[in-house]
Amino acid sequence: MDLFKKLFGGSSDNEQNNTVTEAQTQEPESGETVLTSVTPEVVYNPEMVMLLDNGHASTTPGKRSPVWEDGYQFFEYEFNRDIVSRISKELDKLGIKYHIITPEVDKDIKLSERAKRVNAYCNEYGKNNCFLISVHANASGNGDWMKARGWSAFTTKGKTKSDEYATILYGEAERLLPRFNMSVRKDMSDGDPD
């Protein structure tokens, strides 16, 4: 069972496409990680729609590393779009509906406009049927750009359904990321890891 099936829980009408074989639960030779999951705590909702925000544009000030000696420079907009592209491919395989709320590459879409777009989808599909992931890459700072090796998730304030989904994501991150020498940053002050 993969991560998205876990997030959406249960089984769907398209069970054949959602079945994970033993080979899919192992790390392929390419080194790319295949995400798997454990028993879902979320009830499957066939009306669920994933909203993907790949945040920032090529023109957004900052949102990039310094240019290193080898000429390489990290651009957050490229990273975010790569991650959203990978998520989209997995959702396509599973037949899960999604929308990319920031398809623009060269125009920065302000947070207020992104929120407006998300709210429009929530009005169309019902707010309880929408699941938003906004992908970002945070800087390490203090000249330690190449040392950043962590992952975290932020949710809305207070106890919400977001906390349940974040807990699922944290479980997968804690299981998978240590083998890549990555840490999982969490704050348990409210009883869950976000």
C-alpha positions, 0 to 999 in steps of 0.5 A, a space after each residue: 500500500 503506498 503513501 497516497 492510499 494511506 493518506 486517503 485510507 481504505 480501498 477504492 473502486 480501482 483496487 487493482 491499481 492501488 495494490 502494492 506488490 512486494 517489488 514495489 515496497 523495495 528500493 529500486 536500483 535507481 536509488 529512488 525511494 518507493 513510499 509504502 505505508 502501514 494501516 491507514 487511520 483515514 476513511 477512504 473518500 472517493 470524492 477527495 481532491 489533492 491540491 498541490 501548491 509548488 510555491 514560488 516562481 523563478 522570479 521570486 526574490 531570494 528563494 535560492 542558494 548562493 552560486 557555489 564554486 562549481 557554478 551550481 545554484 539551488 532554486 526553490 521553484 525548481 525543487 518544488 516543481 520537481 516534488 509536485 511533479 513526482 506526487 502528480 505522477 503517483 496520483 495519476 497512477 492511483 486515479 486520485 484527482 488533483 489540481 496544481 494551484 500554482 502552475 505559473 513558473 515565471 510569475 510569483 503568485 502571492 499567498 493571498 492569491 494561492 489561498 483564494 485558489 484553494 478556497 475556490 476548489 474547496 467551494 467546488 468540491 467541499 472543504 472536507 474533500 480537499 487535501 492541500 500540500 504546499 511544497 517548500 524548501 527551507 534554507 539552512 542559513 549561516 553559510 551551511 547550505 550544503 548541510 541542510 538534511 531535514 524534513 518537516 510538516 506544518 499544519 493549521 493552528 489547533 487540532 484539525 484533520 491536518 494533524 492526522 494527515 501530518 502524523 501519517 506523513 511523519 510516520 513515513 518520513 521517519 521510516 524512510 529518510 534516515 537511510 538518506 542521512 536526513 533528519 525529521 524535525 518535529 514539535 510534539 508540544 501539542 501532542 502530535 509531530 507537526 
